[in-house]
């Protein structure tokens, strides 16, 4: 938990057309989205520790468009410049500040534009911690899917649960009570914070400070995990069935024979191997993984191989992340085996958090 969390000041605030701020290494750009009344603007003020963003005492939206707030925060004795993008509330009625359909369009456009420019480091999904009814559950899932479909795992999404100041137990209890529900509805988050966004109640000082530090910790951890503090070569992980040509792709990248290959479908990589490769003026570490197929490996070998790859993914994730997943397949029809291999690796082992690409290997005579 960060020991220091004082603000050194607010640099700017304005609409999405405001002049761009030049960010260096110690910087982070955060998009905050959620339903009207979820406490997005109040979350801005909690982080800023000042009334930077206007708020509303009821469920009516007070943010008509995307607004930017830039602040310097101190985390672990270093200063981090954070750009906070406060978005219009979602799911307002037709008479709301921003009608529901328009709100979804604006959010999609913002995410598409900024993601394409690599201008977002973190997305915070802000929700009220009150008990969800059928309508609330539907909206919760729908808003998550809108965001996830636009960023495609390229940007971490975290959940920030607000309105927990009156919980009789620790605020973190909300997550423990709802974690299973979130998982059952296929929502995956890179982290979470259970907080209060009230900043003017002296009786809640302990929970306010706790909330502030929890949110700052989320920003720092996800920024680090997403590679913004990782030095060294970029990381590429190759995966696919045995005989798909993963080792040959490694050699193609290197421009020479650095990985053993086979002329048939026999596996020549029995354990993941890493290769240091330079091309295009950049340095890369390319990880060649074992093909994951049950029939060829047998159940014990298959489970052992999955566990081996899982350890590799977790290790790289803890060391700063993966820059690209490269899925190698033989040219031809998409088979059920190819689909299950992709889902196992990208969706299960990597939890859809890394950018993936497809590499087709065309065999002579095919």
C-alpha distance (Angstrom), angle and dihedral (degrees) to the residues before:
residue distance angle dihedral
X1 . . .
X2 3.82 . .
X3 3.77 113.1 .
X4 3.76 96.1 -155.9
X5 3.77 127.3 46.0
X6 3.78 110.6 157.8
X7 3.77 121.6 138.1
X8 3.76 120.2 -125.5
X9 3.77 93.1 -161.3
X10 3.80 149.2 -64.9
X11 3.78 116.2 -83.0
X12 3.78 101.1 -169.1
X13 3.77 146.8 -26.8
X14 3.76 128.8 -163.2
X15 3.80 148.1 112.1
X16 3.75 126.7 -48.1
X17 3.80 87.8 -91.6
X18 3.79 91.7 62.9
X19 3.79 119.0 125.1
X20 3.79 111.4 -81.8
X21 3.78 116.1 -108.9
X22 3.79 116.6 -132.7
X23 3.82 108.5 -119.7
X24 3.77 127.0 -159.9
X25 3.81 132.1 -167.2
X26 3.80 95.3 -66.7
X27 3.78 95.3 58.4
X28 3.77 139.6 97.8
X29 3.80 135.1 -167.2
X30 3.82 115.3 -149.6
X31 3.82 128.9 -170.6
X32 3.82 115.0 -155.9
X33 3.82 117.8 -161.4
X34 3.79 138.7 162.6
X35 3.77 144.5 114.7
X36 3.78 123.4 -43.3
X37 3.79 109.0 -83.9
X38 3.81 94.5 22.7
X39 3.80 91.1 118.8
X40 3.81 101.9 -106.4
X41 3.80 95.3 144.1
X42 3.79 90.1 43.0
X43 3.80 88.3 52.8
X44 3.82 88.1 55.0
X45 3.81 89.0 53.7
X46 3.80 92.4 47.4
X47 3.80 90.6 54.9
X48 3.81 92.4 42.3
X49 3.81 92.6 43.8
X50 3.77 86.8 -142.5
X51 3.82 136.4 78.5
X52 3.79 93.1 -93.1
X53 3.81 97.4 142.3
X54 3.83 126.0 47.4
X55 3.80 114.1 -115.9
X56 3.79 135.5 -163.9
X57 3.84 125.7 -134.5
X58 3.81 91.8 -143.8
X59 3.80 137.7 44.1
X60 3.82 94.3 -84.9
X61 3.77 115.5 111.7
X62 3.78 119.2 -106.6
X63 3.82 98.1 -177.5
X64 3.79 111.4 77.0
X65 3.82 96.6 177.1
X66 3.78 141.6 2.7
X67 3.79 111.4 -60.8
X68 3.79 127.1 -170.1
X69 3.79 126.0 -142.7
X70 3.79 120.4 -177.4
X71 3.79 120.8 -162.8
X72 3.78 140.1 163.3
X73 3.78 114.1 -128.1
X74 3.78 128.2 -174.4
X75 3.81 114.9 -130.3
X76 3.78 122.7 173.3
X77 3.80 92.8 -15.5
X78 3.79 94.9 -51.7
X79 3.78 131.9 97.8
X80 3.78 119.8 -117.8
X81 3.79 122.0 -169.7
X82 3.80 109.3 -142.1
X83 3.79 126.5 -168.1
X84 3.82 110.0 -158.8
X85 3.81 117.5 -162.2
X86 3.81 110.6 -158.8
X87 3.82 110.5 -160.3
X88 3.79 132.7 -159.6
X89 3.82 114.9 -87.8
X90 3.78 117.0 -96.8
X91 3.80 129.5 -130.3
X92 3.80 98.0 26.8
X93 3.78 115.3 156.1
X94 3.79 122.0 -104.6
X95 3.81 89.5 -88.6
X96 3.79 94.6 51.4
X97 3.80 127.7 109.8
X98 3.81 89.6 -96.6
X99 3.84 114.5 16.2
X100 3.81 115.3 -126.6
X101 3.79 97.6 -108.1
X102 3.79 92.5 47.5
X103 3.80 91.9 47.9
X104 3.80 91.7 55.3
X105 3.82 91.7 48.3
X106 3.80 92.2 50.3
X107 3.81 92.4 49.5
X108 3.82 92.7 48.3
X109 3.79 91.7 48.9
X110 3.81 92.2 48.7
X111 3.81 93.8 49.0
X112 3.80 93.1 44.6
X113 3.80 93.3 50.0
X114 3.79 98.7 42.5
X115 3.81 94.8 40.7
X116 3.79 90.1 52.8
X117 3.79 89.4 52.5
X118 3.84 92.5 47.0
X119 3.81 85.0 -121.2
X120 3.83 98.5 135.1
X121 3.81 124.2 72.1
X122 3.81 100.3 173.2
X123 3.82 140.4 13.0
X124 3.81 121.4 -150.9
X125 3.81 117.2 -158.8
X126 3.80 105.0 -156.1
X127 3.82 117.4 -157.1
X128 3.79 135.9 168.6
X129 3.78 113.4 -110.3
X130 3.79 94.2 -137.8
X131 3.80 118.7 119.9
X132 3.79 109.6 -76.9
X133 3.81 119.1 -126.1
X134 3.84 123.1 -160.2
X135 3.82 92.3 -83.5
X136 3.79 92.4 47.3
X137 3.81 92.9 49.5
X138 3.80 91.1 50.6
X139 3.81 91.8 49.9
X140 3.81 91.8 45.6
X141 3.80 92.1 55.7
X142 3.81 94.8 40.0
X143 3.81 94.2 52.7
X144 3.79 91.1 47.3
X145 3.82 91.8 51.4
X146 3.82 91.4 49.8
X147 3.78 90.8 55.2
X148 3.81 95.9 41.2
X149 3.80 93.6 49.6
X150 3.80 91.5 54.6
X151 3.80 99.8 47.1
X152 3.84 96.5 37.1
X153 3.79 94.3 -155.3
X154 3.81 93.9 -54.6
X155 3.82 93.9 113.2
X156 3.82 125.9 41.0
X157 3.81 115.4 -114.2
X158 3.81 118.2 -152.7
X159 3.79 130.0 -171.7
X160 3.81 119.9 -127.7
X161 3.81 113.0 -169.9
X162 3.82 114.1 -160.6
X163 3.79 136.2 -172.4
X164 3.81 96.2 51.8
X165 3.81 97.7 124.8
X166 3.81 93.0 111.3
X167 3.80 98.3 49.6
X168 3.80 110.2 129.3
X169 3.80 90.5 -145.9
X170 3.79 128.8 45.6
X171 3.82 112.6 -58.1
X172 3.82 89.8 -120.3
X173 3.81 87.1 68.7
X174 3.82 87.7 79.9
X175 3.80 90.1 67.0
X176 3.79 93.1 47.3
X177 3.81 90.0 52.0
X178 3.81 95.1 47.3
X179 3.81 105.2 31.6
X180 3.80 92.8 96.4
X181 3.81 92.1 49.1
X182 3.82 90.4 51.5
X183 3.80 91.6 49.8
X184 3.82 93.3 47.0
X185 3.80 89.3 55.5
X186 3.83 91.1 52.4
X187 3.78 95.4 -113.3
X188 3.80 113.7 148.4
X189 3.79 121.9 -171.6
X190 3.80 130.1 -171.7
X191 3.81 88.9 -141.0
X192 3.80 143.6 -27.0
X193 3.80 143.0 -141.6
X194 3.82 126.6 -159.1
X195 3.80 106.9 -155.1
X196 3.77 153.7 145.4
X197 3.79 119.1 -118.0
X198 3.81 94.0 -161.9
X199 3.80 108.0 118.0
X200 3.82 104.1 171.0
X201 3.82 102.2 59.6
X202 3.81 111.9 98.8
X203 3.81 91.6 -164.7
X204 3.82 89.4 63.0
X205 3.80 96.7 49.2
X206 3.82 93.0 120.1
X207 3.80 93.9 51.3
X208 3.80 92.2 43.1
X209 3.81 91.7 54.7
X210 3.79 90.2 44.1
X211 3.81 90.3 51.6
X212 3.79 93.1 48.7
X213 3.80 93.3 51.3
X214 3.82 92.3 44.9
X215 3.81 92.0 55.1
X216 3.82 93.1 44.6
X217 3.80 89.5 50.2
X218 3.82 90.1 52.4
X219 3.80 91.0 53.0
X220 3.79 93.9 48.9
X221 3.81 96.5 43.4
X222 3.80 95.1 48.4
X223 3.79 92.2 43.9
X224 3.81 89.8 53.9
X225 3.82 93.3 43.4
X226 3.78 90.9 49.9
X227 3.77 90.8 60.9
X228 3.81 102.2 -103.3
X229 3.80 91.9 126.0
X230 3.80 98.9 34.8
X231 3.77 117.9 111.5
X232 3.78 126.2 -165.5
X233 3.80 134.8 47.0
X234 3.78 123.8 -14.8
X235 3.80 115.7 -103.7
X236 3.79 126.5 -125.8
X237 3.82 121.9 -177.9
X238 3.81 118.1 -161.3
X239 3.80 120.2 -156.0
X240 3.79 137.5 169.1
X241 3.80 142.9 107.6
X242 3.79 123.1 -45.8
X243 3.81 109.4 -83.9
X244 3.81 93.7 23.6
X245 3.81 89.9 117.8
X246 3.80 102.6 -106.5
X247 3.81 93.8 144.0
X248 3.81 90.3 46.0
X249 3.80 89.7 54.0
X250 3.80 88.9 52.7
X251 3.81 89.4 53.8
X252 3.79 90.7 46.8
X253 3.81 90.0 54.7
X254 3.80 92.4 46.6
X255 3.80 94.1 45.2
X256 3.81 89.4 -133.4
X257 3.79 142.0 56.2
X258 3.80 106.1 -73.8
X259 3.83 99.1 137.4
X260 3.81 127.8 52.9
X261 3.81 114.2 -113.1
X262 3.82 137.3 -169.1
X263 3.80 130.7 -146.5
X264 3.81 93.0 -138.9
X265 3.78 136.8 40.6
X266 3.81 93.5 -80.9
X267 3.78 110.9 123.8
X268 3.80 114.9 -112.3
X269 3.80 96.2 177.4
X270 3.80 109.1 70.1
X271 3.79 94.8 166.7
X272 3.79 131.2 21.1
X273 3.79 112.4 -83.4
X274 3.79 129.9 -165.4
X275 3.80 126.2 -144.8
X276 3.81 127.9 -167.7
X277 3.81 107.3 -136.9
X278 3.81 133.7 175.2
X279 3.80 122.2 -159.5
X280 3.78 136.8 143.6
X281 3.78 90.6 18.3
X282 3.83 91.6 -62.6
X283 3.80 133.6 105.3
X284 3.80 120.2 -131.1
X285 3.77 138.9 180.0
X286 3.80 107.6 -146.2
X287 3.81 118.0 -161.4
X288 3.80 116.4 -154.7
X289 3.83 110.5 -159.7
X290 3.79 133.7 -162.8
X291 3.81 118.2 -96.7
X292 3.80 110.9 -104.5
X293 3.83 110.6 -140.3
X294 3.80 123.3 141.5
X295 3.86 100.1 -149.8
X296 3.80 95.4 52.5
X297 3.80 96.2 40.9
X298 3.79 101.5 37.0
X299 3.77 121.0 -131.3
X300 3.82 96.0 -75.5
X301 3.79 94.0 45.1
X302 3.79 90.8 45.3
X303 3.81 93.8 52.5
X304 3.79 91.4 45.1
X305 3.82 91.1 50.9
X306 3.81 92.8 48.0
X307 3.80 90.0 50.5
X308 3.82 90.1 48.7
X309 3.79 92.9 52.8
X310 3.81 90.8 43.6
X311 3.80 90.1 56.2
X312 3.81 90.1 50.5
X313 3.82 92.6 51.2
X314 3.80 92.5 47.4
X315 3.80 91.6 47.3
X316 3.81 93.1 51.5
X317 3.80 91.1 43.8
X318 3.80 91.1 54.6
X319 3.80 90.2 48.1
X320 3.80 93.8 55.3
X321 3.79 107.6 -68.3
X322 3.81 141.1 -91.4
X323 3.80 124.0 -67.6
X324 3.81 98.7 -157.3
X325 3.81 140.5 5.2
X326 3.82 111.2 -151.8
X327 3.81 114.5 -159.6
X328 3.82 111.3 -156.8
X329 3.83 120.1 -159.3
X330 3.80 135.3 164.3
X331 3.80 114.8 -107.9
X332 3.78 112.7 -97.8
X333 3.76 137.5 65.4
X334 3.78 122.5 -10.1
X335 3.79 103.7 -110.5
X336 3.83 128.7 -162.0
X337 3.82 87.2 -109.3
X338 3.81 90.8 58.3
X339 3.79 91.6 48.5
X340 3.81 93.5 48.2
X341 3.82 91.2 46.1
X342 3.80 90.7 53.2
X343 3.79 93.8 46.4
X344 3.78 92.7 47.5
X345 3.79 94.0 50.9
X346 3.79 104.7 33.4
X347 3.80 102.6 29.4
X348 3.82 102.2 31.8
X349 3.81 108.9 25.0
X350 3.82 95.1 33.9
X351 3.83 97.1 29.1
X352 3.86 89.8 -136.7
X353 3.80 90.0 -75.1
X354 3.80 99.6 125.0
X355 3.81 132.8 64.8
X356 3.82 111.6 -103.2
X357 3.77 133.9 -162.4
X358 3.81 136.7 -175.4
X359 3.81 126.5 -118.4
X360 3.84 117.3 -168.8
X361 3.78 119.0 -156.4
X362 3.84 112.6 -155.1
X363 3.81 112.0 -156.0
X364 3.79 121.5 -144.9
X365 3.79 109.7 -96.2
X366 3.80 94.4 14.0
